[in-house]
Amino acid sequence: MKKLLLITLLASVGAAHAEEREWTTYKKFVESIKLDRYYALPASERDKLDFYLTVEPSNKKLKAADMNLTVVHGSTRTALPLDEKSHLRMAPNPQWLTEDAKIMTTQAKGEKISVIYNLDAIVPEGTQWPYNKLMGSIAQGNAAISKVAGAFSWFAPTMKSVLLTFDKPSQLTIQSRTGTKRFLSDANNKIRLPADAALLKENPLVETSARPLQAELDSE
């Protein structure tokens, strides 16, 4: 995961202790993190990207469970779908936007919640794929950042490589017209692939000894 921008630190308000209270409106949340702008992009401009948010207490002594974020819309309650890593993947819900839904929390008064915008590449299926299937995510990611962040894109890094993470020592091979290129994972089971204009044009086959667990877009 590459943390691109700290979008906002939203202060909690309301009653103290662990009583449920309003954190923010759903519309304000969507607009502040520009979720609507990202999903307004044509699917063909984000089909290689894994966009998600990291939502967690700013106070490192607290846990994500202490937030207990719930969307209240009409008489219905829906928990925000945070996974075990505090990652949130969701498209804007039109009904919640129009009916002025609220996001409730049980986090104590005075605590804050950090919301971080993350963008990874989607790991292709299997262990063989065309070069552009993965590496095309770099240009797509930079274009998406520019369109979604607007003027704030000046503060975002430019993505230059894909950092692959494996669960064991692994090898990656690229069969191109100029020969075979082999990359071995480092001590942390990672392989960095910088964007290569010639390979993007040729689009050769990439083969890995194991399927990567993650493909981070990186500025190095």
N, C-alpha and C positions, 0 to 999 in steps of 0.2 A: 504494500500500500504506500502510495506517495501522498503525503499531506500537502495539498496545494495551497490552500488558503484557510486561515481561521476566519470563517465568515462572520461570526458574532459570538459574544458572550451575553446570554440573555439572563438578566437578573430575575430572581424569583421575587414574588410579591404575595402578600396575603397573610393568613394566620400562621402562627408559629407551630413548632413541633411537627408531627407527622400527619396532620389533618390534610385532607385533599383540598386543593384550591386551584384556581386558574393560574396557569403559567403564561400562556399567550394564546392568541386566536390561531386557528389553523391557517387562515389566509395570511396572516402576518408571518407565520413560520415559513410557509411555502415561498412567499415573496422575498423574505430576507435571505434565504439560501438560494434563491433563483432556481428553484426546482422546476417551476413552470417554464422557464426559458430553456432549460436543458431538454425537457420532454417535448418542447415545441419544435426542436430540431427534427428534420426528416430522419426516419429510421436508418436510411442509407448513410447518414452522417455520424451515426453513433453505434453502428452494429458491431464494431470491434472494441467497444469500450465498456468497462464495468464501472458505473458511477454509483457511489454510495456515500453516506455521511457517517461520521463517528460522533455519536451523541453520548456524552458522559458528564458526570459532575466535575466541575473545575477543581473542587477540593479532592485531592488524591486520597484522602482518608476515607472518602465515601465510595460506595459501589453503585453500579448502574441500577441495581434493584432499588436503591434508595429514592430514585427519581419516580419510578412507577408512572410513566407517562401514558395517559389515556385520552383518546379523542371522544368528547361527548358531543353527539350530533342528534338533536331531537331527544327522543327517549332512549336512544341506543348508545352504548359505550363500546369502544374498540381500542384495545391496547395497541400502541405503536409497535410494529414488528422488529424490535431490536434483537439481534442474535447474541451469542455468547461473547462476542468481541465488541459489543456495543455498536455494531454496524447497522445502519438503517437503509434499506433499499425499498423505495416506493415511488410510484408515479402519483402526481396530484389527483386527488379525488374531487371531481367536479361538484358532486352533491355537497360535500363538506365545505367547499369554497362558497357556494351560493347560500347555504343555510347558516352561515356564521358559526361554524363549529368551534368549540373551545378545546384546548389541550390542557388537561389537568395534571397536577403532580402532587406527590406527597413529600417532596424535598423540603427541608426546613427553611424558614424565613432567613434571608441574607445570603443563602448559598446561590451559586451560579451554575449554569449548565453550558458547557462548551459544545459548539457545533462545528465540525471540521469537514470540509469538502474534499473528497478523495476521488481519484481517477486512476484505474488500472486498465491494463489490456485484458481482453477475454482470452483465456487459454484455449486454443483450438482442441477439438476432440482428438483422441488417439495420440500417437507419437510421431506421426508424419503429416506434414501439411505444406502448402506453398508458402514461400517466404512472406509474401504480402498479407497472408491471412493473419499473421501475428504482427509483423513490423509495420504494416499499414496503419496500425493503431497510433503510431507516434504523430504522423501528420494529422490524423483524424482528431486526436486528443488536443493538439495545439489549436486547431481550428475551432473545436468546441469550446475551449477555454476562452478564446478571443470573443466568440459570439455570446457566450453565457455571462462572462464576467464584465464585458464591455470595457469601460475606462479602467476598472480595477485589474484588468488583465496585465497591466504594466507591472503589477506587484507579483504576478504569478511566474514561476519558472518556465522556461522553454524546455519541453521534453526532447531528449536526444537519444535515449536508449531504452531498452526493455530489460529489466532485471528479473531473471527467472529463478524461482526457488524450488528445489527438489527435496524429497524426504530422505535422500541418500546420495552418495557420490554418483554423478551422472556425466554423460557426454552428449554433446550436440554436434551434428555434422551437417554441413551445407554442401550439396553437390552442384557446383556452378561450372560455367564454361571455362573458367580460368583454373579450375582444379577443385580439390576437396579441402574445405576448411573445417577444422575440428576445434571445439572448445570444451575444456574440462572444467568441472565445477570447482569452486574454491573450498576452503576449510568449512565454510558455512553452507555448503551445498547450493551455491548460487552461481549462475552464469550470466554475464552482462553481454548483451548484443547491441552494439551501437548501430544506428541507422546507416545503411550503405546505399547510396543512390544507384550504383551499378546493379546491385542485387535487387533493389526494388524494381528496376526496369526489366531485368531478366526473369525475376520471380522463380528462382530454383526451388527444389525440394529441400525441406528441412526435416531432419530425423533426430529424435532424442532417444536415449536409452531408457528413459522413464518419462511419464507424463509430468510436466511441472505442476506444482501445487498452486503457484501464483505467478503472475506476470506484471510486475510493477512498471509503470511509466516513470522514468527517472530523468533528471536534468543533467546528469553527469555523462 
